[in-house]
Amino acid sequence: MEVPIDTGDTAWMMVATGLVLLMTPALGFFEAGLIRGKNSLSVMMQTFSGLAILSVLWFLIGFTLVFSPSIGGIIGGLQWAFFNEVPFDSALDYAPSIPGVTFATFQMMFAVITPLLITGAFAERVKFSGFVIFIVAWSFVVYFPLAHWVWGGGWLANLGVYDFAGGIVIHTSAGLASIAAALVLGRRKNFGPDIMVPHNIPLAVLGASLLWLGWFGFNAGSALASGALAANAFLVTQIGAVTSAVVWILLSWKRSKKPSTTAAINGAICGLAGVTPAAGFITAQSSFFLGIVLGLASYFGILLIKERLKIDDALDVSSVHGLTGIIGALAIGVVATTLVNPDGPEGLLYGNASQLAIQALGVAVAAGLAFVGTIVIMKVIDKTIGLRVTEVEEDIGLDIAQHAERAYVE
């Protein structure tokens, strides 16, 4: 018997879709404020144009490759290309109380923001033409297959890998891709503290605030309905974010003798990213302790990657998103409980030791695919049309060199 469309669930999911869409321009504000002024428009252009390009790509072929019936657990078929036969007046099995097109549009926003997270790693040194080819190629090579494996009924889902809202599919993949991108591109000219001074912290705070708002749609919306599960995910998201933010504020205060605004916003984003995979499976109490772990790990992860290893991941995507996404995904294997989500797994603390190993497999597959796939894509782009701007263009700034525009009138 077909379940009728629920108007309350549909209304909530349309709001959640809008909230997740908001996160993409918010990401542009956040990144623009944290880099040098001469490159601020370039990251806004990347995120805004990426929103358009990747939305079209999802409509044309992405949705069907991820969510249409699986071909051997590897990829979906082509029957839903152009959203053909995706119902507007009935549901798909993935979300039985909302129209199929609402589910497809909600998932579009995830497919959009994931490749664009990597812009934070290669900020200030990639040609716009190379960026466009990269995000399209990365979607085909990394995002579409991985999302199908975990969310679309693929082989990882069949093994029992869980990822509520994207810690594996989104944050682990983007984080490892960021490490790979930074290694392929090399460091920015004059790499060091002098080029890492944010030019507009209030703009970054605005971006972080809008990201935080949008994240409630990101996580609570992944319940794919209104009700108890969405309500718990909403609370868990807030607790993870604020706890991680407090950890970062205290650590920055201790290290620099003064509490840092950029630390506060980065800490919140770390908590939001890390709680994402587990938001639909854990209690608020577990989220509090997870937030502490996320704050500590991400803070010291940045010190290791940027200061010790000298890898120029410009905006620390590898730690802020990648490391936290890995921790959050593994946390499912430790503290997930069916008391929160009867359709989810039990973790180690609830008597299921095997779930941690299953989660670790999912993380390893995502990390390997994203890392290797990114290196291959960037090497091919570099050997064909070129990937990095010239040294002269880097000195001038990408706003002028790539877009002939200025963010600020002198």
Residue pairs with C-beta under 8 A, 6 or more apart in sequence:
2 90
2 91
3 91
3 96
3 97
5 89
5 90
5 91
5 97
5 98
5 99
6 97
6 98
6 225
8 226
9 97
9 98
9 224
9 225
9 226
9 227
10 97
10 98
10 99
10 102
11 226
12 221
12 225
12 226
12 230
13 95
13 98
13 102
13 103
13 106
13 221
13 224
13 225
14 102
15 217
16 106
16 216
16 217
16 218
16 220
16 221
17 102
17 105
17 106
17 108
17 109
17 217
17 221
18 217
19 213
19 214
19 215
19 216
19 217
19 218
19 221
20 106
20 109
20 110
20 113
20 214
20 217
20 218
20 221
21 51
21 109
21 112
21 214
22 210
22 213
22 214
22 217
23 109
23 113
23 210
23 211
23 214
23 215
23 217
23 218
24 47
24 48
24 50
24 51
24 109
24 112
24 113
24 116
25 44
25 47
25 48
25 51
25 210
26 206
26 207
26 208
26 209
26 210
26 211
26 213
26 214
27 47
27 113
27 116
27 117
27 119
27 120
27 207
27 211
28 43
28 44
28 46
28 47
28 48
28 207
29 44
29 203
29 204
29 206
29 207
29 210
30 204
30 207
30 208
30 211
30 265
30 269
31 43
31 47
31 119
31 120
31 123
31 204
31 207
31 315
32 40
32 41
32 43
32 44
32 200
32 203
32 204
32 207
32 407
33 40
33 198
33 199
33 200
33 201
33 202
33 203
33 204
33 205
33 206
33 207
34 198
34 201
34 204
34 262
34 315
35 43
35 123
35 124
35 198
35 199
35 314
35 315
36 124
36 195
36 197
36 199
36 397
37 199
37 200
37 397
37 407
37 408
38 396
38 397
38 398
38 399
38 400
38 407
39 123
39 124
39 397
39 398
39 399
40 199
40 200
40 203
40 399
40 407
41 398
41 399
41 403
41 405
41 406
41 407
42 123
42 124
42 128
42 397
42 398
42 399
42 402
42 403
43 119
43 120
43 123
45 128
45 402
45 403
46 116
46 119
46 128
46 131
47 116
47 119
49 132
50 112
50 115
50 116
50 119
50 131
50 135
51 112
51 116
53 132
53 135
53 136
54 62
54 111
54 112
54 115
54 116
54 135
54 136
54 139
55 108
55 112
57 111
57 136
57 139
58 107
58 108
58 111
58 112
59 82
59 83
59 108
60 81
60 82
61 78
61 81
62 108
62 111
62 139
62 143
62 144
63 80
63 83
63 86
63 104
63 107
63 108
63 111
64 76
64 77
64 78
64 79
64 80
64 81
65 75
65 76
65 78
65 144
65 145
65 148
66 76
66 107
66 111
66 144
66 147
66 148
66 151
66 152
67 76
67 80
67 92
67 94
67 104
67 107
67 148
67 151
67 152
68 76
68 77
68 78
68 79
68 80
68 152
69 76
69 77
69 79
69 153
70 76
70 148
70 152
70 153
70 154
71 77
73 149
73 153
73 154
73 155
73 158
74 145
74 148
74 149
74 154
74 155
75 144
75 145
75 148
75 154
76 148
76 152
79 85
80 86
80 104
83 101
83 104
86 92
86 100
86 101
86 104
87 99
87 100
87 101
88 99
88 100
88 101
89 99
90 99
90 100
91 97
91 98
91 99
91 100
91 103
92 100
92 103
92 104
94 103
94 224
95 102
95 103
95 224
95 225
97 224
97 225
98 224
98 225
103 224
106 221
106 224
110 147
110 166
110 169
110 170
110 218
111 139
111 143
111 144
111 147
113 170
114 143
114 166
114 169
114 170
114 173
114 174
115 134
115 135
115 138
115 139
115 143
115 174
116 135
117 170
117 171
117 174
117 178
117 317
117 321
118 138
118 174
118 177
118 178
118 181
118 317
118 374
119 131
120 178
120 313
120 314
120 315
120 316
120 317
120 320
121 177
121 178
121 179
121 181
121 182
121 313
121 314
121 315
121 317
121 318
122 131
122 178
122 181
122 182
122 185
122 314
123 314
123 315
124 188
124 314
124 394
124 398
125 185
125 188
125 388
125 389
125 394
125 398
126 134
126 185
126 387
126 388
126 389
127 385
127 386
127 387
127 388
127 389
127 402
128 398
128 402
128 403
129 385
130 381
130 382
130 385
130 386
130 387
130 388
133 381
133 385
134 377
134 378
134 381
134 387
137 377
137 380
137 381
138 177
138 373
138 374
138 377
141 369
141 373
141 376
141 377
142 173
142 177
142 369
142 370
142 373
142 374
143 169
143 173
145 154
145 369
146 168
146 169
146 173
146 365
146 366
146 369
146 370
147 169
148 154
149 155
149 156
149 157
149 161
149 365
150 156
150 157
150 161
150 163
150 168
150 169
150 362
150 366
151 157
151 163
151 169
156 361
156 362
156 365
159 358
159 361
159 362
160 345
160 355
160 358
161 168
161 358
161 359
161 361
161 362
162 277
162 281
162 332
162 336
162 344
162 345
162 355
162 359
162 362
163 169
163 277
163 329
163 332
163 362
164 219
164 222
164 233
164 276
164 277
164 278
164 279
164 280
164 281
164 332
164 344
165 218
165 219
165 221
165 222
165 233
165 276
165 277
165 279
165 280
166 218
166 222
166 276
166 277
166 325
167 273
167 274
167 276
167 277
167 278
167 324
167 325
167 326
167 328
167 329
168 277
168 325
168 329
168 362
168 363
168 366
169 366
170 276
170 321
170 325
171 273
171 274
171 276
171 277
171 321
171 322
171 324
171 325
171 326
171 328
172 322
172 325
172 326
172 329
172 363
172 366
172 367
172 370
173 366
173 367
173 369
173 370
174 317
174 321
174 322
174 325
174 370
175 317
175 318
175 319
175 321
175 322
175 323
175 324
175 325
175 326
175 370
176 318
176 322
176 366
176 367
176 368
176 370
176 371
176 374
177 370
177 371
177 373
177 374
178 313
178 317
178 318
178 321
178 322
179 305
179 311
179 313
179 318
179 322
179 371
180 370
180 371
180 372
180 374
180 375
180 378
181 313
181 374
181 378
182 311
182 312
182 313
182 314
182 318
183 311
183 375
184 374
184 375
184 378
184 379
184 382
184 387
185 312
185 378
185 387
185 388
186 312
186 388
187 310
187 312
188 195
188 312
188 314
188 394
189 195
189 391
189 394
189 395
191 310
191 312
198 204
198 262
201 261
201 262
204 262
204 265
205 261
205 265
208 265
208 268
208 269
211 269
211 272
212 241
212 268
212 269
212 272
215 237
215 241
215 272
215 276
216 234
216 237
216 238
218 237
218 276
219 233
219 234
219 236
219 237
219 275
219 276
219 279
219 280
220 230
220 231
220 233
220 234
220 237
220 279
221 230
222 233
222 279
222 280
223 229
223 230
223 233
223 280
229 280
229 340
229 341
232 280
232 283
232 284
232 340
233 279
233 280
235 284
235 287
236 275
236 278
236 279
236 282
236 283
236 284
236 287
237 272
237 275
237 276
237 279
237 287
239 275
239 284
239 287
239 288
239 291
240 271
240 272
240 274
240 275
240 279
240 287
240 288
240 290
240 291
240 294
241 268
241 269
241 271
241 272
241 275
241 291
242 268
242 271
242 291
243 271
243 287
243 288
243 290
243 291
243 292
243 294
243 295
244 267
244 268
244 270
244 271
244 272
244 274
244 291
244 292
244 294
244 295
244 298
245 264
245 265
245 267
245 268
245 271
245 295
246 267
246 295
247 267
247 291
247 292
247 294
247 295
247 296
247 299
248 263
248 264
248 266
248 267
248 268
248 270
248 295
248 298
248 299
249 259
249 260
249 263
249 264
249 267
251 263
251 295
251 296
251 299
252 259
252 260
252 263
252 264
252 299
253 259
253 260
266 298
266 316
266 320
267 295
267 298
267 299
269 320
270 294
270 295
270 298
270 299
270 319
270 320
270 324
271 291
271 294
271 295
271 324
273 294
273 320
273 321
273 324
273 325
273 328
274 290
274 291
274 294
274 298
274 324
274 325
274 327
274 328
274 331
275 287
275 290
275 291
275 294
275 328
276 325
276 328
277 325
277 328
277 329
277 331
277 332
278 286
278 287
278 290
278 328
278 329
278 331
278 332
278 335
278 336
279 287
280 340
280 341
280 344
281 332
281 336
281 337
281 340
281 341
281 344
281 345
281 347
282 290
282 331
282 332
282 335
282 336
282 337
282 340
283 335
283 337
283 339
283 340
286 331
286 335
290 327
290 328
290 331
290 335
293 327
293 331
294 324
294 327
294 328
297 319
297 323
297 324
297 327
298 319
298 320
298 323
298 324
301 318
301 319
301 323
302 316
302 319
302 320
305 311
305 313
305 316
305 318
305 319
306 312
306 313
306 316
311 318
313 319
326 363
326 367
329 359
329 362
329 363
330 356
330 359
330 360
330 363
331 347
332 344
332 345
332 347
332 355
332 359
333 345
333 347
333 348
333 355
333 356
333 357
333 358
333 359
333 360
334 347
334 348
334 349
334 356
335 347
335 348
335 349
335 350
336 344
336 345
336 346
336 347
336 350
336 355
337 344
337 346
337 347
337 350
338 344
338 345
338 346
338 350
345 352
345 355
346 352
346 355
347 355
347 356
348 355
348 356
378 387
381 387
382 388
389 398
389 401
389 402
392 401
393 401
393 402
394 401
399 405
399 406
399 407
400 406
